[in-house]
């Protein structure tokens, strides 16, 4: 069997087995680093809309439910993934911005009070609120053991590494100017530097800088597709594709106005275009345009639940699914 076919079959088997876990209500947090990096916690083009809290801005999937960050209400809401029913709404810190799932808990960055909140995913119980050794935390990601937080204050320009078990700060590492987005590639941490028009690659084990790579103007969200890093460049209406192994540029692709969020669905890249209330779907293999779909006002956050794409529409207090 040719190598490419073997790889495709193997990847599909991972999707099928992990999706089955999610359907049964059991989430396995022992995935290999690549599964964690592409956010496949689970073992369509029609748009449906759901009401959320005030100014929804980001999503995370916990294997059975979607968690949405309500920036304007200082809360997060837990939605049943199959029908969007609200299962609970929980208080966090001031101006919550981004969210990540660690296999058992969700972590929320609170831009307004420079903390992160840790909530138990099963019932939303608050397990702790932790300082992040910086100001104005934005992006957040889980590397399999630790939580990484981008501190976007212009005088800080660093990411903090917190131990997921207890929130202890394990280190703070310098990156470029105004870090916003964070993603994990299984071994390394990638951070978008909004002011510098670059991304920084850090070794997750010790925070060592492995490279800084030019992308488009105003990079914000980013995602890993199993081999490559995709970056939304909000200032020039493009996404950049970098080879994760060495940061080499593989392509730059036009999308809608003011792209902010990026998600990978196992085959395609989805990009939220905040300026034109749409999402763009690109073929991950070559960046070709597969479609552009209208959603609610001011789409920012985007996530995949194993069958649907979820979009947080900040200006219309809604979520769209495709």
Number of C-alpha atoms within 10 A of each C-alpha: 5 6 8 9 10 11 11 10 12 12 14 12 13 16 18 14 12 21 23 16 17 20 14 12 14 16 21 15 15 11 18 10 16 18 22 23 25 21 33 23 28 28 23 8 12 9 16 13 16 16 15 25 22 20 21 32 29 30 27 25 25 27 29 24 24 23 27 31 33 29 25 17 17 20 22 29 21 26 21 14 21 13 10 19 15 17 14 13 18 16 17 26 22 19 21 31 28 29 28 24 27 23 20 14 20 24 27 31 33 29 23 16 16 21 24 30 21 26 23 17 20 13 12 19 13 16 15 14 18 18 19 27 19 20 22 24 32 26 29 28 27 28 23 21 13 22 24 28 33 33 32 25 18 14 11 21 21 27 31 23 27 24 15 19 11 12 20 15 18 13 15 21 16 18 24 23 22 27 32 31 29 27 26 29 26 20 14 22 25 28 32 34 30 25 16 18 20 24 31 21 26 23 15 21 12 12 19 14 17 14 13 18 17 18 26 22 20 25 34 30 29 29 27 26 23 18 13 22 23 28 32 33 31 26 17 17 21 25 30 22 26 23 15 19 12 12 19 13 16 14 14 18 16 17 26 22 20 25 33 30 30 26 27 26 19 17 10 19 24 28 35 35 30 25 17 17 21 24 29 20 22 23 15 19 11 12 19 14 16 12 13 18 15 16 26 22 20 26 34 28 29 28 25 24 25 22 14 18 20 27 33 32 31 26 17 18 21 23 29 22 23 18
